[in-house]
Structure formats: C-alpha cells, structure tokens
C-alpha cells in the first residue's frame, strides 16, 4: 500500500539478517530431525535415554552454529554494505546490494561455500536420510512382529516434504541468479511467496499426524473458551428483577 519500508532503518536491517539466519536454522533443524528419527528407529534402546533437555541442547547448538557461520557475513554487511540497503519490490522487504568494489576478497568465496554449497549438501542429506527413515521403518515393522508408531515417521516425512516444496523453487531461482540469469518480479514474487508455505504448514502437519498435539490443542482451546465464558459472566451480571409495584386502594380511587 505504502510502496516503501515504513518501520525504520533498524528493523530493515534486522529483518534482512534474521531471515538468512532463520532459513539456515530451519534447514539444519529439519536435517537433525530426520537424523535423530533414523537413530531412534535403528537403535531404539539407546535412544530411550534421551530427554527433552537433550533436544533443547541440540536446538540451541543449531542456533549458535547458524549465528556463528553468518557472523562474518554480518560484519561485512555492517562495515562495507551499510549504505547499500534498498527496498526490494520482489518480496517487499529490505535487501543488501552486493556490488560494492570494497568487499574483501574472501567474502565471495565464503558466502558461496557457506550458503549455496552447504545448503545443497544439507538438502541432499535431508533427502537421503528421509528415504532411509522410510526403509528402516518398513523393516522394523515387519521384523519379529515389532509394533511401530507410524505417526512419528509420517510427521517427519511430511515436514521434510513441505520444506522441499517450499524452498526448492527459491533455490533454483537463486542459483540461476548467481550464474547470471536476470529474474523479474514475475519470478521472484511467487517463488518467495511459496516459501511461506513451510511456516504455515507445520501447525497443520502436527495437528493431523500427532495425537498428543491434538489433545494438547483441544485442552488449550477448551480452557480459553472457559475463561472467555467466565469473564463474560463476571462483566455482564444478571439483571436485577424490577421491584413489584404495590398499588393501594387509595391510589386506585385516585386519592
């Protein structure tokens, strides 16, 4: 509507840098999800000692890794590209211009290795481990009459599928752009819009596949509805009944 960035220069730079970090965290966490699921299927007894604290430590480590890898890029942007921020009409967010002649010589290679190359390897690992999870799950369910909870496997595979569908178009467009192709708004805008599918779909994936999540969701909804109804009862008390009119004989006679 405004056709420009309206929330200030600071949020302009924060949003651009956080989008890169969050993209890497999402990819690494999904790779970790498939890897851990594979370990659980192959070594169920060893994985029983894992706790929620162990999972929290892994998530924190992934965030620290992503921030550490992105830190050199962030420093270059702050020192060399601070004045090269512009408003992009492709996705209606702020972006950095990467054509400054003063950029360090190592920056191009570092950026190329840490993002396109590492991301490509991560996607390959993601696909391989997902296929392996499905193969191991089928073997585990058929051997020795072992029962297998398929909801965890289906959740992992659907999460991976949504991630691939949402990021593959952007990856192709980004790689071809690095190779010199010129893409207009008609390409970038739908490609970036598809990326939001991953953000929106995870809630529905867990709602469909995870029974405990559905129970938790129903419980929270019922608690919220109960609180709303309780507040309405307290805010709008019952109307007091009108006092009965007592008419005397004198009033009836008009005295």
C-alpha positions, -999 to 999 in steps of 0.1 A, spaced: 0 0 0 27 25 10 51 12 -16 81 17 7 96 4 40 77 21 69 91 6 101 125 22 103 161 16 92 170 -6 122 142 -31 116 150 -30 79 185 -44 86 173 -68 114 147 -84 92 171 -90 63 198 -106 85 173 -126 106 157 -141 75 191 -155 65 197 -170 100 162 -184 103 164 -200 69 196 -218 79 182 -228 113 151 -243 97 172 -264 73 196 -276 99 169 -285 124 150 -304 98 182 -324 89 186 -331 126 150 -342 129 154 -368 102 188 -380 115 175 -384 151 145 -402 138 167 -426 119 188 -432 150 156 -439 170 144 -465 145 178 -483 142 188 -481 179 155 -478 199 171 -489 232 199 -464 231 176 -435 222 154 -441 252 178 -423 275 173 -391 255 153 -364 273 137 -331 264 168 -313 278 189 -332 252 166 -319 225 168 -283 238 206 -285 238 206 -296 202 183 -268 192 205 -242 210 236 -257 193 220 -253 159 211 -217 166 247 -210 178 261 -227 147 239 -207 123 248 -174 141 285 -183 141 285 -191 104 266 -160 95 287 -137 117 314 -129 91 287 -121 66 270 -98 91 303 -80 98 309 -74 61 273 -60 57 278 -37 87 312 -24 76 310 -24 38 274 -26 28 257 -4 54 248 22 28 238 -4 2 205 -13 18 175 -9 -5 138 -17 -6 131 -47 -29 99 -50 -48 104 -87 -53 94 -96 -18 87 -62 -3 115 -63 23 149 -47 26 179 -63 9 216 -55 6 233 -46 -26 264 -69 -31 282 -49 -58 304 -28 -37 340 -27 -50 354 -25 -15 343 -60 -4 370 -83 10 384 -108 -15 375 -138 7 338 -127 11 326 -140 -22 341 -175 -17 330 -176 19 294 -167 10 294 -192 -19 307 -220 3 287 -214 35 253 -209 18 247 -223 -17 272 -252 -13 264 -261 24 227 -258 17 229 -281 -13 247 -307 8 221 -303 36 193 -308 11 210 -339 -2 215 -353 33 178 -344 41 165 -364 11 188 -394 17 180 -396 55 143 -393 48 143 -422 23 164 -442 48 139 -435 76 111 -449 54 131 -480 45 142 -487 81 106 -481 94 92 -507 70 119 -532 80 113 -525 117 76 -530 114 80 -563 95 107 -579 116 98 -600 146 63 -586 147 76 -554 162 49 -527 166 59 -493 152 42 -459 158 39 -446 123 27 -411 134 63 -400 142 76 -413 108 48 -397 89 53 -364 107 90 -363 98 83 -372 62 56 -346 58 77 -319 74 105 -327 50 82 -327 21 67 -293 29 102 -279 34 114 -292 0 83 -280 -18 85 -245 -3 122 -239 -8 131 -257 -40 117 -230 -63 137 -203 -45 168 -224 -46 166 -229 -83 159 -192 -89 187 -182 -65 213 -205 -81 204 -194 -116 206 -157 -104 242 -164 -91 250 -178 -125 240 -146 -142 203 -150 -150 181 -120 -147 147 -127 -130 120 -102 -128 92 -96 -103 71 -122 -120 96 -149 -110 108 -137 -76 74 -128 -61 57 -162 -65 89 -180 -56 92 -161 -23 55 -164 -16 58 -202 -18 84 -201 10 57 -191 35 41 -225 29 67 -240 53 58 -216 80 20 -221 78 20 -259 71 39 -271 102 9 -264 125 -14 -284 103 11 -312 99 13 -317 136 -24 -313 141 -31 -341 116 -4 -366 125 4 -361 162 -23 -374 185 -7 -358 216 -6 -324 199 -43 -327 190 -51 -335 226 -30 -306 238 -47 -283 213 -82 -293 223 -73 -289 260 -60 -253 255 -89 -243 233 -114 -256 259 -95 -237 287 -96 -205 266 -133 -209 259 -140 -215 296 -121 -183 306 -139 -163 280 -173 -175 292 -163 -169 328 -152 -133 321 -185 -126 302 -204 -138 332 -185 -115 355 -187 -85 332 -224 -87 325 -241 -96 358 -277 -107 357 -303 -80 356 -320 -73 389 -357 -81 388 -378 -50 388 -395 -44 422 -431 -54 424 -455 -25 422 -477 -23 452 -509 -4 444 -531 7 473 -568 11 473 -564 48 477 -542 50 445 -568 31 426 -595 56 437 -573 85 427 -570 99 462 
